[in-house]
Amino acid sequence: MAKTGLRLYAAFAGRIDDGGFIESGYKGARSACDRFGIALEYVERIGVSAEDLAAAIEAGVATRPDLILAHGGSSDHAVAAVAPRHPSIRFLSTHGETSGENFCSFNIAQPQSAFLAGALAGWMTKSGVVGHLSGIRIAPGLRGRAAYAAGVLTANPQARLVTCFCGTQEDNTVTHRAAIAEIDAGVDIMYTMLNGGRQGAIAACRERGIAQIGNVRDWTVAEPDVFVASAVADTGRLVYRWLEDIVCGRLTRGEVRTLGMEDSEAVRLAMAPSVPVVVRGKIEALAQEVAARRLVPPLEYLGPELTLG
């Protein structure tokens, strides 16, 4: 396709090669820019706070782009603060419920696949104790944890959930220690919502011989000896669709959009061949209820958490 003449500046709250949420968004932006002839400039490894992201976005404004993407961390608050000051630029946050004349919030329905991950863990645990491990306490992570906990309860009301936000998405030493602490608490299957720090949790699960459920991408293919499933939630498809709709003149100004299991490439529970046929059938039945919005996972968790010493 011929170049559109559009210029995109993207601010990523993390590494674009983190194997998780940030990489997914970067790949979506890169793919769309290549497809539609959009010039891409980006900055990565920004802090997750709204202040850090807002500063990065303001720096991007100076490059005179047509479009600005804020991906990860508190991107919704940063975009809502900066976008009104620059009405000639169109902005996107990849989560949130705020919008304006020149900015949108596009969300991936991560709680849908997280709920199915919880149900899988509830049905497959042998110890009766299942785990959840994440890094920073931001809204998407909290909502994903709540949905996972609800899935566990749906499948196995007697199961005990050990959950921890260890404070980092990237530090493998910390995530390894947190994963070991959960395993020592009896966990025999663990759902992780991490980025570059996932390798620490993978190493812990491999050392102790327990199964892990990943997120964002299909980890059952990448690390088949550890991952029994993965709660796929591809934020890159949000970014691609935003850019595609701009180029094609379909974007509604001030739009808040959520992409869920109606697009099975974007949101689904990928399962390894080792998942028993009976469990797979139960998950597929639940998935139909979730996709049809007859079953809506809760977004708040009120139970106890594991505190690391």
Helices and strands as residue ranges (DSSP letters): E 7-12, H 21-36, E 39-43, H 50-61, E 67-71, H 75-82, G 83-85, E 90-93, E 103-108, H 110-124, E 129-134, H 139-155, E 160-165, H 172-184, E 189-193, H 198-208, E 211-216, H 219-222, E 227-233, H 236-247, E 256-259, E 267-271, H 277-291
